[in-house]
Amino acid sequence: MSDKMNNVRWFSMALKALIVLAENEGRCPSGKLAEKLESQSVYLRKILTHLVKAGIISAKEGRDGGYSLSKKTEDIKLSEVYEAISAETVVKDYFEVEGKHCFSGTSQQSLCDLQREMETWILEGLQSKSLSDLIEQ
């Protein structure tokens, strides 16, 4: 599986983990979280690390440790999650515009412009949604 495909899956898993955390009272250990999401703890912890670094969730180690939301659900914009998870943009998964291709310079530039434009659309759409929008429906 490519790193680019991982970004799409990581974003999806991050959203699912945040929903579980939002619906959970108190802290949720990674093992319990992984069980609810039918995922491996090691894989999930990699994703959660990005969310902790972005300040979206907090982590506490030890016997009573686990993960919890750092903010109210309505204050967690989906664009924040996207940016925390995406080392490379998800748009790059749609088509490759880097490298040598049989396209003319103009066509290559048009693809690059479209990629940037798609990224803007995604971020604008995600900025208008919060975690609470996913839970309250």
N, C-alpha and C positions, 0 to 999 in steps of 0.2 A: 504494500500500500504506500502510495507516495505521501510526502509531507503535505502536499497541497490538499489531498483528500483528507488527511488528518485534521486540517483546519476546519473543514466543513463539519466533520464528526465531532471535533472538540467543541465547536460553538454549540452544536445541538446538545451535547452532553452537559455543557456548562449551563445552558438554559434549564435543562431537566433537573440538574442538581440544585439550582437556585429555587426552583419551584418546590422541590422536596424540603429544602431548608426553610422556605417561607411558610410551609404548612406544618413544620415541626416546631414544637415548643422547646425552647432552650437549645443547647448544643447537640449536634448530631455527629457521632464518631464516623470516620471515613468508612469503616467496615459496615456499619449499619446503612450508611448512605449508598455504598456500592451494592449492598444486598437489595435495597429498594429499587435501584436503577438497573439491576441485573448486569452489573459491570464488575471488572476486577479492581480491587482497591488501589493497586500500584498505578494503573492507568488513570483512575479517577483522581488520585492525589496529584498527578502531574498537571491536570487541568485546574484543580483547586488552588494549586500554587500560584497560577497566573491570576486567579480571582483575588487571592489574598494580597499579592503585590499591587494590584489595582485598587485595593481598599474596598472592594465590593463585599467581601466576606472577611471574617476574622477566624483565626485558628488558636486553639488553646491545647497545649500538650498535657499529658498526664492522665490520671485515672478518670477524672471528670471532664476530660478534654473533648474536643471535637470542633466542628465548624458551625458558624452561625452567620446570619446576615449582619453586615456592618451598618446598613442603612434601612430605612423604611422601603417597602416594595415599590411605592410610587416614586421614590427617589433614585431607583436603579434603572437607568436608561439602557435599553437593549444595545444601543450603540457603544456604551461603556464595556459591555460584555464582549461584544464583537471586537473592539479594539484591544481588550486585554488578552483575548485568545488568539487573534490573528497575527502571527508573526509575518505572514504574507497575506495579502488580501484574498478573500474568498473569490473575488472576481477573477483572479488569475486562474482559478480552476476551470473557468468556462472556455478559455482559449489562451494559447501561448502566443505572445506577441514579441517575445525576446528571441534573439538568435537569427540565423540566416534562413530565409525562406525564399520561395520563388516569387514573392510579391514585389511589386514595384515599391520604390521608396514612399510614394504617396499613399499606396494601400497600406503599407506597414505603419505609417504615421496615423492613418485613419483608424486602424485597429488599436493602436496605443491610446489615441484620443477617446475612442469608445470605451476602452477599459477604464480609463480615469473617470469618465462620465458615469459608468455603471457603478463604480465605487462610491461616487457622490450620491447617487440615487439610493443605494443601499444604506449608507450612513444617515442620510436625511430621513428615510423611512424608519430606521431603527431608533433615531433620536426622538421620533414622535411617539414611541411606545415605551412603556415601562414594564417592569416585572409584574406589577399589579394588574396590568392589562391581560397578562397571560393567566392569572389565577382567578380573576373575577368573572371570567366568561363561562 
